[in-house]
Amino acid sequence: MSIEMPKISIICPTYNEEKYIANCILSMIAQDIELTAIELLFVDGRSTDKTREIIKTYQKTHPFIHLIDNPEKTVPYAMNYGIKAAKGDIIMRIDAHAHFESNYVSVLSKALIELDATNVGAVCKTDVINKTPKSLAIREVLSNKFGVGNSLFRIGIDKITVADTVPFGCYKKEVFEEYGLYNPKLTRNQDIELNKRILRNGGTIYLVPDTFCTYYARENFTDLAKNNFQNGKWNILMMKYTRNLDSLSIRHFIPFIFVMSMLIPIIFSLFWLPFIWLSVVSLLAYSFLISSISAKISAKNKLDFTSLFLAFFTLHLSYGTGSLVGLTQLITKKK
């Protein structure tokens, strides 16, 4: 029995995405449903590049595309503006950095109804636009359980699976009336917090295997470090703003533990020098583990060993350092 498709509002926060936005739009135009069944809302934080110009170009030939202004610039404000403006019975979030399979909208919207779920999502594969030894290593690390933990939407599923969070969720519109909108205080991790809030109040979240999206990652170690520093910092600040310790899973704290295992002995060594050896042991143990993992990946996938090692190290160190900075701000109550 076929399911009648409700009108779907697809919301995409944007800010200076001229490198990625056309690819995102084209993947939406290519969806395997009637485009009259959807509206595509780009909520832009007053981009200073050609993002708005590109969106307006596609608007001329595709009237279901709309551009909304987001003076606050951040993602939670963009999502909330989009939700309030949405006309659809289903709200779907997408990301300008991603490309979506042609059945993405139809699979998730149908699964939402069939499963009577609060939120559904799909696996998010990682790729890079410019394929170099460095960027391919970063892509591999961001898809590997030793890089991103046991996050199911990154490492993949083969059947409908209960999840604690999903990327770019698909919701019935009334969900936001029941559970609330996105938390505007959270510059990062707003999806995680919303999903935890849903679960805490009895909602259900599923990953479905029949479609996927492709997220285009940062392609150099500097950008990788900046992005994951912010992710690590906002993991801690999220607890401050939500006042809920269950907003995060244990995997989010592993890089912080690694950083502290080196930093604390260094501090103690100022009073008794032999403590420094604990830091050395921690670094050597980590290096041995990551070297072993990198060697296996390098041999299996023919990727550069050094780039893999540096990608793992950059990811973990920047994420853990960000968490440390977030904790410092939390303790000192610095904004």
Buried (B, 14 or more C-beta within 10 A) or exposed (E): EEEEBBBBBBBBBBBBBBBBBBBBBEBBBEBEBEBEBBBBBBBBBBBEEBBBEBBEBBBEEEEBBBBBEBEBBBBBBBBBBBBEBBEBBBBBBBBBBBBBBBBBBBBBBBBBBEBEBBBBBBBBBBBBEEEEEBBBBBBBBBBBEBBBBEBBBBBEBEEBBEBBBBBBBBBBBEBBEEBEBBBBBBBBBBBBBBBBBBBEEEBBBBBBBBBBBBBBBBBBBEEBBBBBBBBBBBBBBBBBBBEEEEBBBEEBBBBBEBBBBBBBBEEBBEEEEEBBEBBEEBBEEBEEEBBEBBEEBBEEEEBBBEBBBBBBBBBBBBBBBBBBBBBEBBEEEEE
